[in-house]
Amino acid sequence: MVPDAARLSSQRIALPQHVPHYSHDSHTFERSFSCYRCCLRVWNGGSYSDRVGASRDGRYLFTVTSGKNEIWLLPLFGNRTPVPFLKTEFRESQPRLSPDGRWLAYRSDESKRNEIYVVSFPQPTAKGQISTEGGQSPVWSHDVRELYYYSPDHKVMAVEVKLSVPGGRPQFGVPRALFEAPVSTNALSTFEVSRDGRFLLPLLVDRQASTPMTVVLNWLQMLKAK
């Protein structure tokens, strides 16, 4: 489903069961499994899951290890050696790099429940918690002025991002709800935001109740009785 934030309308798009992504020009979208195959080729059979991400400039790929939920980084330049980016006692997942390549948003259970955090990139030296009542599937706006995520009560949340000076550490505002979104919350679910404010969401669609069917047995005997 593609909700338009400006026109408050939506358009349903049928896709196979893969995660949709807008392309960088926001005119088309692609599916994550193509990136997954690329990761498998580059990492040559490493123990990684299919939850992957990429930087907008194409210089980095991210993945989450199966089981331990560690975020690993693969530079697509130099010797292309994968390295752990976040390797802690907690379960980190859903990495999303900001369009300017300076901050990585991700989900972690560090506080005993899933919350959204942001850490500096490429060196994870500065970190902060963004969500306050739980969250998953972080997504940056194209101008890095907002960070979006799903809330546990099925809403798309937005957090304002302020930069006091260019290149400085951002300040994050209070999360606010944009709209309700009955989305699928499995491990592969995410969403995208285009440059013009349209959201691409894997919404759950209510199935229409089917008309009950009645089966009549011995109907010939019933006709004869009449």
Secondary structure, 3 states (H helix, E strand, C coil): CEEECCCCEEECCCCCCCCEEECCCCCCEEEHHHHHHHHHHHHCCCCEEEEEEECCCCCEEEEEECCCCCEEEEECCCCCCCEEEECCCCCEEEEEECCCCCEEEEEECCCCCCEEEEEECCCCCCEEECCCCCCEEEEECCCCCEEEEECCCCEEEEEEEEECCCCCCEEECCCEEEEECCECCCCCCCCEECCCCEEECCECCCCCCCCCCCCCCCHHHHHHHC
